[in-house]
Amino acid sequence: MNIHFRDVQTGSVEARAILEIADGVFLNEITILNIEGEIVVEFPKKSFIGKNKRTHYIDIVTFEDSDKRIIWELEVKEAYRAWRKKNKKVLVYEEK
C-alpha cells in the first residue's frame, strides 16, 4: 500500500494522507490528528441530514472487523512517522 502525505498544520490536524489501495485506486482525505500528543488516524466519513433534521455520519471505508481497521491505522501511523522524520515540521510565527 502506497501512502502519500501532505502537511496541514491547522489546529490538531497534522497532515492528510492519500492511500493507493490497489493499482490506480486511491482513497483520499485520511486525516492524521495529534490529540493530546497521540497520533490518531481518522478515515473519511460522509455526512447527511436526515428527515428528523439530525446530522448522520457514515464511514466511507468499512472493515469487516475491528482488527483489520487497527492494522490499517497502524500502517498509516508508521508511514506517517517515517514521513515526518524525513519532513520536519516548520512552524512560522509572526514577530510582534
SEBA-778554 format. One line per 5 residues: number of its first residue (from 1); their letters; for each residue x negated, y, z negated of N, C-alpha, C. Coordinates in steps of 0.2 Angstrom, whole numbers, plus 2048, in hexadecimal, padded with zeros to 3 digits. Atoms other than C-alpha are relative to their C-alpha. Layout:
<nodes>
NUM = A = X/Y/Z/X/Y/Z/X/Y/Z ~ ...
</nodes>
This chain:
<nodes>
1 = MNIHF = 7FC/7FA/800/800/800/800/7FC/806/800 ~ 803/7FA/800/7F9/811/805/804/805/7FD ~ 7FD/7FA/804/7FC/820/7FA/7FD/806/801 ~ 803/7F9/7FF/7F9/832/7FE/803/805/7FB ~ 7FE/7FB/805/7FA/840/7F1/7FF/807/803
6 = RDVQT = 801/7F9/7FF/7FD/852/7F2/801/804/7FA ~ 800/7FC/806/7F9/85E/7E4/806/805/7FF ~ 7FA/7FB/801/808/868/7DD/7FE/805/7FB ~ 802/7FB/805/803/870/7CC/806/804/7FE ~ 7FB/7FC/802/814/876/7C7/803/7FD/7FA
11 = GSVEA = 7FD/803/806/81A/873/7B6/7FD/7F9/7FE ~ 802/807/802/819/861/7B1/7FE/7FC/806 ~ 801/804/7FA/817/85B/7C3/7F9/801/802 ~ 807/800/7FE/805/856/7C7/7FF/800/807 ~ 801/801/7F9/807/850/7D9/806/7FD/803
16 = RAILE = 7FA/804/7FC/813/848/7E6/7FC/7FB/804 ~ 803/805/7FD/80F/838/7EE/804/7FE/806 ~ 7FD/803/7FA/813/830/7FF/7FD/7F9/800 ~ 802/807/800/813/81D/7FF/801/7FD/807 ~ 7FF/804/7FA/810/813/80F/802/7F9/7FE
21 = IADGV = 7FE/806/803/81A/804/80A/800/7FA/805 ~ 801/805/7FB/819/7FB/81B/7FC/804/806 ~ 804/7FD/7FB/80F/7FF/82B/805/805/803 ~ 7FC/7FB/7FD/817/810/830/806/801/7FD ~ 7FA/7FE/804/824/810/823/7FE/803/7F9
26 = FLNEI = 802/7FB/805/822/81E/816/806/801/7FB ~ 7FB/7FE/805/82B/822/805/7FD/806/7FD ~ 802/7F9/802/82A/834/801/803/802/7F9 ~ 7FE/7FD/806/82C/83F/7F2/800/7FC/7F9 ~ 801/803/807/825/834/7E4/7FC/805/7FC
31 = TILNI = 803/7FA/804/821/840/7D6/7FC/7FD/7FA ~ 804/802/806/813/83E/7CA/800/806/7FB ~ 7FF/7FB/805/817/847/7BA/7FB/7FF/7FA ~ 805/800/806/80C/84B/7AA/805/802/7FB ~ 7FB/7FF/806/818/849/79B/7FC/7FF/7FA
36 = EGEIV = 804/801/806/80F/84C/78B/7FA/7FD/801 ~ 806/803/7FF/7FF/847/792/800/7F9/803 ~ 800/806/7FD/805/837/79A/803/800/807 ~ 7FF/800/7F9/806/834/7AC/807/7FC/801 ~ 7FA/803/7FF/818/82F/7B2/802/800/807
41 = VEFPK = 7FF/801/7F9/81D/829/7C3/808/801/801 ~ 7F8/7FF/7FF/82F/82F/7C9/801/7FE/807 ~ 7FE/801/7F9/836/827/7D8/806/804/802 ~ 7FB/7FB/7FE/842/831/7E3/807/7FD/7FF ~ 7F9/801/802/855/832/7DF/804/804/805
46 = KSFIG = 7FB/7FD/7FC/864/837/7E9/805/803/7FB ~ 7FB/7FE/804/870/842/7E0/806/802/804 ~ 7FA/7FD/7FD/882/846/7E4/805/801/7FA ~ 7FA/7FE/805/892/84D/7DB/806/7FC/802 ~ 7FA/805/800/8A0/841/7D8/806/804/800
51 = KNKRT = 7FA/7FD/801/8B2/844/7D8/802/803/7FA ~ 7FF/7FD/806/8B2/848/7C6/7FB/806/7FF ~ 805/7FA/800/8A5/856/7CA/7FA/7FF/7FC ~ 806/802/803/897/84D/7C1/7FB/7FE/805 ~ 806/802/7FB/886/84B/7C9/7FE/7F9/7FE
56 = HYIDI = 802/807/800/881/839/7CC/7FA/7FF/803 ~ 806/801/7FD/870/833/7D0/7FF/7F8/802 ~ 802/807/7FE/86B/823/7DA/7F9/800/802 ~ 807/801/7FE/85A/81C/7DC/7FF/7FE/807 ~ 801/802/7F9/854/81C/7EE/7FC/7F9/801
61 = VTFED = 804/806/800/848/80E/7EA/803/7FC/7FB ~ 7FD/805/805/850/7FF/7E1/7FB/7FA/800 ~ 804/806/801/846/7F1/7DA/804/7FA/7FD ~ 7FC/805/803/84D/7E0/7D6/7FF/7FE/7F9 ~ 801/800/807/845/7E0/7C5/7FC/805/7FD
66 = SDKRI = 804/7FA/803/83C/7EC/7B9/7F9/7FE/801 ~ 807/802/7FF/82C/7E2/7BB/7FD/803/807 ~ 803/7FD/7F9/82A/7E7/7CE/800/807/7FF ~ 800/7F9/801/82E/7F9/7C9/7FA/802/7FD ~ 806/7FF/804/820/7F9/7BC/7FA/7FF/804
71 = IWELE = 806/802/7FC/814/7F1/7C8/7FF/806/805 ~ 800/7FA/7FB/818/7FF/7D5/7FD/806/7FC ~ 802/7FA/804/816/80D/7C8/7F9/7FF/7FE ~ 807/800/802/805/806/7C2/7FC/801/806 ~ 804/7FF/7FA/7FF/805/7D4/7FF/808/801
76 = VKEAY = 800/7F9/7FF/804/817/7D6/7FC/804/7FB ~ 804/7FC/805/7FC/81D/7C6/7F9/7FF/801 ~ 807/802/7FF/7EC/814/7C9/7FD/804/806 ~ 802/7FC/7FA/7EB/81C/7DB/800/807/7FE ~ 800/7F9/801/7EF/82D/7D4/7FA/801/7FB
81 = RAWRK = 806/7FE/804/7E1/82C/7C7/7FA/800/804 ~ 806/800/7FB/7D5/827/7D4/7FF/806/804 ~ 7FF/7FA/7FC/7DB/835/7DF/7FE/806/7FC ~ 801/7FB/804/7DA/841/7D1/7F8/801/7FE ~ 807/800/801/7C8/83C/7CD/7FC/803/806
86 = KNKKV = 803/7FD/7FA/7C3/841/7DF/802/807/801 ~ 7FD/7F9/7FF/7CE/851/7DF/802/803/7FA ~ 7FF/7FD/807/7CC/85A/7CF/805/806/801 ~ 7FB/7FB/800/7DA/866/7CA/7FD/807/7FF ~ 803/7F9/800/7D6/878/7CD/805/805/7FD
91 = LVYEE = 7FB/7FC/802/7E0/884/7C2/7FE/807/801 ~ 801/7F9/7FF/7E1/896/7C7/804/805/7FC ~ 7FC/7FC/805/7E5/8A3/7BA/7FF/808/803 ~ 801/7F9/7FE/7E8/8B6/7BD/7FC/803/7FA ~ 803/7FC/806/7DD/8C2/7B3/804/806/7FF
96 = K = 7FB/7FB/802/7E7/8CE/7A9/7FC/806/7FD
</nodes>
